[in-house]
Amino acid sequence: MTIAGGSLCAIEFPAMVGVIDHPQRGLFLFDTGYDPAFLEATRPFPERLYRWTTPVSIGDRERWQVWLHSHGIDEAAIAGTIISHFHGDHVAGVQHLAHLPVHCARAGLAKLRAPGRFARVRNGLLAALVPPEVDAHARFFEDAPVLTLPTAFGPFSEGRDILGDCSLLAIELPGHCAGHWGLAFETHEGRPVLLAADAVWSGRSIAENRPPPRLTTALLGDTRRYRATLGMLGAAASANKDLTILPSHCAISAKAFCGKDVAG
């Protein structure tokens, strides 16, 4: 379901979190991954359909304080979250940080709050995971100043300056679902990085230009726009050898970037 011509065998599919250490503002989490709250949110019907179609394993190590400690994260240093999109595997932990600024797409939050439980579940959305407090603290990508991206991210040309200091630039990556965005920045060492969220599910898809089957992309979003975005990611990877593109579910890409095994 994640790559054309893929195996029918089950694979591990981690939901990873980006931890960004801003030199002045503190820590920002790019998405929040899974949390035991996901199990509670998918207990009733029709939300249980989400858990049936994408079975998950959530144990004690995913509990908020345990997860923070195991990754050496000081909760008091977290300045806010950056939400790529509102699918359950990307926002299950946002409840813990709902009192902080939440940078996200207006279109994505609107879709999450739209009526119709069956429709939301079909689109991978679990409204119970995102408390109403988030709406009050939301800072929308669409409202941030438009900036020209550095050439290291070409052919992507435009980003949104979400902090107002040119450090973190949100890039719309359409096709996967409504309100789906990535994040471009340079590390302390000057390495360009694009957090691609679910615009692509593996580095292999980029390297081989192999999108998911049409059934998958049509179910969740827009196949034509998804494939156009994948094409741009491939062009960016080819044109910019120093650019690192990190999908949210590709442990191989994350390990290559971090130089070690990573956990969701």
C-alpha positions as a Markdown table, in Angstrom:
| # | Residue | x | y | z |
|---|---|---|---|---|
| 1 | Met | 0.0 | 0.0 | 0.0 |
| 2 | Thr | 3.0 | 2.3 | 0.3 |
| 3 | Ile | 4.9 | 1.7 | -2.9 |
| 4 | Ala | 4.0 | 0.5 | -6.3 |
| 5 | Gly | 4.9 | -3.1 | -6.9 |
| 6 | Gly | 5.7 | -3.6 | -3.2 |
| 7 | Ser | 5.6 | -6.9 | -1.3 |
| 8 | Leu | 2.4 | -8.2 | 0.3 |
| 9 | Cys | 4.4 | -9.0 | 3.5 |
| 10 | Ala | 3.8 | -6.8 | 6.6 |
| 11 | Ile | 6.5 | -4.3 | 7.4 |
| 12 | Glu | 7.4 | -2.1 | 10.4 |
| 13 | Phe | 6.1 | 1.4 | 9.8 |
| 14 | Pro | 7.4 | 3.7 | 12.5 |
| 15 | Ala | 5.8 | 7.1 | 13.1 |
| 16 | Met | 8.8 | 9.4 | 13.8 |
| 17 | Val | 9.0 | 12.8 | 15.4 |
| 18 | Gly | 11.4 | 15.6 | 14.4 |
| 19 | Val | 13.1 | 17.4 | 17.3 |
| 20 | Ile | 14.4 | 20.8 | 16.2 |
| 21 | Asp | 16.7 | 22.7 | 18.6 |
| 22 | His | 16.3 | 26.3 | 17.7 |
| 23 | Pro | 19.3 | 28.3 | 19.1 |
| 24 | Gln | 17.1 | 31.1 | 20.5 |
| 25 | Arg | 13.6 | 29.8 | 20.8 |
| 26 | Gly | 14.0 | 26.4 | 22.2 |
| 27 | Leu | 12.8 | 23.0 | 21.0 |
| 28 | Phe | 10.1 | 22.4 | 18.4 |
| 29 | Leu | 8.5 | 19.0 | 17.7 |
| 30 | Phe | 7.7 | 18.3 | 14.1 |
| 31 | Asp | 4.6 | 16.1 | 14.6 |
| 32 | Thr | 4.2 | 14.1 | 17.7 |
| 33 | Gly | 3.8 | 10.5 | 16.5 |
| 34 | Tyr | 1.8 | 7.9 | 18.4 |
| 35 | Asp | 0.7 | 8.0 | 22.0 |
| 36 | Pro | -1.5 | 5.7 | 24.1 |
| 37 | Ala | -4.3 | 8.3 | 23.6 |
| 38 | Phe | -4.6 | 6.8 | 20.1 |
| 39 | Leu | -5.9 | 3.5 | 21.6 |
| 40 | Glu | -8.5 | 5.4 | 23.6 |
| 41 | Ala | -9.6 | 7.5 | 20.6 |
| 42 | Thr | -10.0 | 4.4 | 18.4 |
| 43 | Arg | -12.0 | 2.4 | 21.0 |
| 44 | Pro | -15.5 | 3.4 | 19.8 |
| 45 | Phe | -17.0 | 2.7 | 16.4 |
| 46 | Pro | -16.5 | 4.0 | 13.7 |
| 47 | Glu | -13.1 | 5.2 | 14.9 |
| 48 | Arg | -12.1 | 1.6 | 15.6 |
| 49 | Leu | -11.9 | 1.1 | 11.8 |
| 50 | Tyr | -8.8 | 3.2 | 11.8 |
| 51 | Arg | -7.1 | 0.8 | 14.2 |
| 52 | Trp | -8.3 | -2.3 | 12.3 |
| 53 | Thr | -6.9 | -1.0 | 9.0 |
| 54 | Thr | -3.6 | 0.2 | 10.4 |
| 55 | Pro | -2.8 | -2.0 | 13.4 |
| 56 | Val | -0.4 | -0.3 | 15.8 |
| 57 | Ser | 1.8 | -1.3 | 18.7 |
| 58 | Ile | 1.9 | 1.2 | 21.5 |
| 59 | Gly | 3.6 | 0.3 | 24.7 |
| 60 | Asp | 5.0 | 1.9 | 27.8 |
| 61 | Arg | 7.9 | 3.4 | 26.0 |
| 62 | Glu | 5.5 | 5.6 | 24.0 |
| 63 | Arg | 4.0 | 7.1 | 27.2 |
| 64 | Trp | 4.8 | 10.8 | 27.1 |
| 65 | Gln | 7.2 | 11.2 | 30.1 |
| 66 | Val | 8.9 | 8.0 | 29.2 |
| 67 | Trp | 9.3 | 9.0 | 25.6 |
| 68 | Leu | 10.8 | 12.4 | 26.6 |
| 69 | His | 13.2 | 10.9 | 29.0 |
| 70 | Ser | 14.4 | 8.2 | 26.6 |
| 71 | His | 15.2 | 10.8 | 24.0 |
| 72 | Gly | 16.8 | 13.3 | 26.4 |
| 73 | Ile | 14.1 | 15.9 | 25.9 |
| 74 | Asp | 13.4 | 18.5 | 28.6 |
| 75 | Glu | 9.7 | 19.2 | 28.4 |
| 76 | Ala | 10.1 | 22.7 | 29.8 |
| 77 | Ala | 12.4 | 23.5 | 26.8 |
| 78 | Ile | 9.6 | 22.7 | 24.2 |
| 79 | Ala | 8.4 | 26.0 | 22.7 |
| 80 | Gly | 5.8 | 24.6 | 20.4 |
| 81 | Thr | 4.8 | 22.0 | 17.8 |
| 82 | Ile | 4.8 | 22.0 | 14.0 |
| 83 | Ile | 2.1 | 19.8 | 12.6 |
| 84 | Ser | 2.6 | 18.5 | 9.0 |
| 85 | His | -1.0 | 17.2 | 8.9 |
| 86 | Phe | -3.7 | 15.9 | 11.2 |
| 87 | His | -3.6 | 12.2 | 10.6 |
| 88 | Gly | -3.8 | 10.3 | 13.9 |
| 89 | Asp | -0.3 | 8.9 | 13.7 |
| 90 | His | 1.1 | 12.4 | 13.5 |
| 91 | Val | -0.9 | 14.2 | 16.2 |
| 92 | Ala | -1.7 | 11.6 | 18.9 |
| 93 | Gly | 0.7 | 13.3 | 21.3 |
| 94 | Val | -0.4 | 16.9 | 20.7 |
| 95 | Gln | -2.6 | 16.8 | 23.7 |
| 96 | His | 0.5 | 17.1 | 25.9 |
| 97 | Leu | 1.5 | 20.4 | 24.2 |
| 98 | Ala | -1.9 | 21.9 | 23.4 |
| 99 | His | -1.1 | 24.9 | 25.7 |
| 100 | Leu | 1.8 | 25.9 | 23.4 |
| 101 | Pro | 1.8 | 27.4 | 19.9 |
| 102 | Val | 0.8 | 24.9 | 17.3 |
| 103 | His | 2.0 | 25.7 | 13.8 |
| 104 | Cys | -0.3 | 24.0 | 11.3 |
| 105 | Ala | -2.4 | 24.4 | 8.1 |
| 106 | Arg | -5.7 | 26.1 | 8.4 |
| 107 | Ala | -7.0 | 23.7 | 5.7 |
| 108 | Gly | -6.0 | 20.7 | 7.7 |
| 109 | Leu | -7.5 | 21.8 | 11.0 |
| 110 | Ala | -10.7 | 22.7 | 9.3 |
| 111 | Lys | -10.9 | 19.2 | 7.8 |
| 112 | Leu | -10.4 | 17.7 | 11.2 |
| 113 | Arg | -13.2 | 19.8 | 12.7 |
| 114 | Ala | -15.7 | 19.1 | 9.8 |
| 115 | Pro | -18.8 | 17.1 | 10.7 |
| 116 | Gly | -19.2 | 13.5 | 10.0 |
| 117 | Arg | -17.3 | 10.8 | 12.0 |
| 118 | Phe | -17.3 | 8.3 | 9.2 |
| 119 | Ala | -15.9 | 10.8 | 6.8 |
| 120 | Arg | -13.2 | 11.8 | 9.2 |
| 121 | Val | -12.1 | 8.2 | 9.9 |
| 122 | Arg | -12.0 | 7.5 | 6.2 |
| 123 | Asn | -9.6 | 10.4 | 5.9 |
| 124 | Gly | -7.4 | 9.2 | 8.8 |
| 125 | Leu | -8.6 | 11.9 | 11.1 |
| 126 | Leu | -9.4 | 11.4 | 14.8 |
| 127 | Ala | -10.8 | 14.7 | 16.2 |
| 128 | Ala | -10.6 | 13.4 | 19.8 |
| 129 | Leu | -6.8 | 13.4 | 19.6 |
| 130 | Val | -6.7 | 17.2 | 19.1 |
| 131 | Pro | -8.2 | 19.1 | 22.0 |
| 132 | Pro | -10.1 | 22.4 | 21.3 |
| 133 | Glu | -7.3 | 24.2 | 23.1 |
| 134 | Val | -5.2 | 23.6 | 20.0 |
| 135 | Asp | -7.5 | 25.8 | 17.9 |
| 136 | Ala | -7.0 | 28.7 | 20.2 |
| 137 | His | -3.2 | 28.4 | 20.0 |
| 138 | Ala | -3.0 | 27.6 | 16.2 |
| 139 | Arg | -0.7 | 29.6 | 14.1 |
| 140 | Phe | -1.5 | 28.9 | 10.5 |
| 141 | Phe | 1.1 | 28.4 | 7.8 |
| 142 | Glu | -1.1 | 30.2 | 5.3 |
| 143 | Asp | -0.8 | 33.4 | 7.3 |
| 144 | Ala | 3.0 | 33.4 | 7.6 |
| 145 | Pro | 5.1 | 35.6 | 5.4 |
| 146 | Val | 6.1 | 34.2 | 2.0 |
| 147 | Leu | 9.8 | 33.8 | 1.4 |
| 148 | Thr | 11.9 | 32.6 | -1.5 |
| 149 | Leu | 13.6 | 29.3 | -0.6 |
| 150 | Pro | 17.4 | 28.9 | -0.8 |
| 151 | Thr | 18.5 | 27.2 | -4.0 |
| 152 | Ala | 19.4 | 24.0 | -2.0 |
| 153 | Phe | 15.7 | 23.2 | -2.0 |
| 154 | Gly | 15.0 | 23.8 | -5.7 |
| 155 | Pro | 12.8 | 23.2 | -7.6 |
| 156 | Phe | 10.7 | 24.1 | -4.5 |
| 157 | Ser | 10.8 | 27.9 | -4.6 |
| 158 | Glu | 8.5 | 29.2 | -1.9 |
| 159 | Gly | 8.1 | 28.8 | 1.8 |
| 160 | Arg | 6.3 | 30.3 | 4.8 |
| 161 | Asp | 8.5 | 31.9 | 7.5 |
| 162 | Ile | 6.6 | 30.4 | 10.5 |
| 163 | Leu | 8.8 | 32.0 | 13.2 |
| 164 | Gly | 9.6 | 35.3 | 11.5 |
| 165 | Asp | 13.4 | 34.8 | 11.5 |
| 166 | Cys | 13.8 | 32.8 | 8.3 |
| 167 | Ser | 14.9 | 29.7 | 10.2 |
| 168 | Leu | 12.0 | 27.4 | 9.7 |
| 169 | Leu | 10.2 | 27.5 | 6.4 |
| 170 | Ala | 6.9 | 25.6 | 5.9 |
| 171 | Ile | 6.5 | 24.2 | 2.3 |
| 172 | Glu | 3.1 | 23.0 | 1.0 |
| 173 | Leu | 3.5 | 19.4 | -0.2 |
| 174 | Pro | 0.0 | 18.7 | -1.6 |
| 175 | Gly | -1.6 | 15.4 | -2.6 |
| 176 | His | -1.4 | 13.2 | 0.5 |
| 177 | Cys | -4.4 | 14.9 | 2.2 |
| 178 | Ala | -5.9 | 18.4 | 2.8 |
| 179 | Gly | -3.4 | 20.8 | 4.5 |
| 180 | His | -0.3 | 18.7 | 4.1 |
| 181 | Trp | 3.0 | 20.6 | 4.6 |
| 182 | Gly | 6.7 | 19.9 | 5.0 |
| 183 | Leu | 9.4 | 21.9 | 6.7 |
| 184 | Ala | 12.7 | 23.2 | 5.3 |
| 185 | Phe | 15.7 | 24.4 | 7.3 |
| 186 | Glu | 19.4 | 24.3 | 7.7 |
| 187 | Thr | 21.1 | 22.5 | 10.6 |
| 188 | His | 23.6 | 24.2 | 12.8 |
| 189 | Glu | 26.3 | 22.7 | 10.5 |
| 190 | Gly | 24.6 | 24.2 | 7.4 |
| 191 | Arg | 23.1 | 21.0 | 6.1 |
| 192 | Pro | 19.8 | 21.6 | 4.2 |
| 193 | Val | 17.0 | 19.4 | 5.4 |
| 194 | Leu | 13.4 | 18.9 | 4.2 |
| 195 | Leu | 11.1 | 17.1 | 6.5 |
| 196 | Ala | 8.7 | 15.7 | 4.0 |
| 197 | Ala | 6.1 | 14.1 | 6.4 |
| 198 | Asp | 3.9 | 11.8 | 4.3 |
| 199 | Ala | 4.5 | 13.4 | 0.9 |
| 200 | Val | 6.5 | 10.2 | 0.4 |
| 201 | Trp | 6.7 | 7.2 | 2.7 |
| 202 | Ser | 10.3 | 6.1 | 1.9 |
| 203 | Gly | 13.5 | 7.3 | 0.4 |
| 204 | Arg | 13.2 | 4.4 | -2.0 |
| 205 | Ser | 10.1 | 6.0 | -3.5 |
| 206 | Ile | 12.0 | 9.1 | -4.3 |
| 207 | Ala | 15.1 | 7.4 | -5.7 |
| 208 | Glu | 13.0 | 5.1 | -7.9 |
| 209 | Asn | 10.1 | 7.5 | -8.6 |
| 210 | Arg | 7.7 | 4.8 | -7.3 |
| 211 | Pro | 4.6 | 6.2 | -5.8 |
| 212 | Pro | 2.0 | 4.2 | -3.8 |
| 213 | Pro | -0.7 | 2.5 | -5.8 |
| 214 | Arg | -3.5 | 4.7 | -7.0 |
| 215 | Leu | -5.9 | 3.0 | -4.6 |
| 216 | Thr | -3.9 | 4.3 | -1.7 |
| 217 | Thr | -3.4 | 7.9 | -2.9 |
| 218 | Ala | -7.0 | 8.2 | -4.1 |
| 219 | Leu | -8.4 | 7.0 | -0.8 |
| 220 | Leu | -6.4 | 9.5 | 1.3 |
| 221 | Gly | -6.0 | 12.5 | -1.1 |
| 222 | Asp | -5.4 | 13.4 | -4.7 |
| 223 | Thr | -3.3 | 11.1 | -6.8 |
| 224 | Arg | -2.4 | 13.6 | -9.5 |
| 225 | Arg | -1.1 | 16.2 | -7.0 |
| 226 | Tyr | 0.6 | 13.5 | -4.9 |
| 227 | Arg | 2.6 | 12.3 | -7.9 |
| 228 | Ala | 3.5 | 15.8 | -8.9 |
| 229 | Thr | 4.9 | 16.4 | -5.4 |
| 230 | Leu | 6.8 | 13.1 | -5.6 |
| 231 | Gly | 8.3 | 14.3 | -8.9 |
| 232 | Met | 9.5 | 17.5 | -7.3 |
| 233 | Leu | 11.0 | 15.7 | -4.4 |
| 234 | Gly | 12.9 | 13.5 | -6.9 |
| 235 | Ala | 14.1 | 16.5 | -8.8 |
| 236 | Ala | 15.2 | 18.2 | -5.6 |
| 237 | Ala | 17.1 | 15.1 | -4.5 |
| 238 | Ser | 18.8 | 14.9 | -7.9 |
| 239 | Ala | 19.7 | 18.6 | -8.2 |
| 240 | Asn | 20.9 | 19.1 | -4.6 |
| 241 | Lys | 23.3 | 16.4 | -3.4 |
| 242 | Asp | 23.7 | 17.9 | 0.0 |
| 243 | Leu | 19.9 | 18.0 | 0.6 |
| 244 | Thr | 18.5 | 15.5 | 3.1 |
| 245 | Ile | 14.8 | 14.6 | 2.6 |
| 246 | Leu | 13.3 | 12.8 | 5.6 |
| 247 | Pro | 9.9 | 11.1 | 5.3 |
| 248 | Ser | 8.1 | 10.6 | 8.6 |
| 249 | His | 7.9 | 6.8 | 8.2 |
| 250 | Cys | 11.3 | 5.9 | 6.7 |
| 251 | Ala | 13.7 | 4.6 | 9.4 |
| 252 | Ile | 16.4 | 4.0 | 6.8 |
| 253 | Ser | 16.5 | 7.7 | 5.8 |
| 254 | Ala | 16.5 | 8.8 | 9.4 |
| 255 | Lys | 19.3 | 6.4 | 10.4 |
| 256 | Ala | 21.4 | 7.6 | 7.5 |
| 257 | Phe | 20.9 | 11.2 | 8.6 |
| 258 | Cys | 21.4 | 10.7 | 12.3 |
| 259 | Gly | 24.1 | 8.0 | 12.0 |
| 260 | Lys | 22.3 | 5.7 | 14.4 |
| 261 | Asp | 19.2 | 3.7 | 14.9 |
| 262 | Val | 16.1 | 5.8 | 15.6 |
| 263 | Ala | 12.9 | 5.1 | 17.3 |
| 264 | Gly | 9.4 | 6.4 | 16.6 |
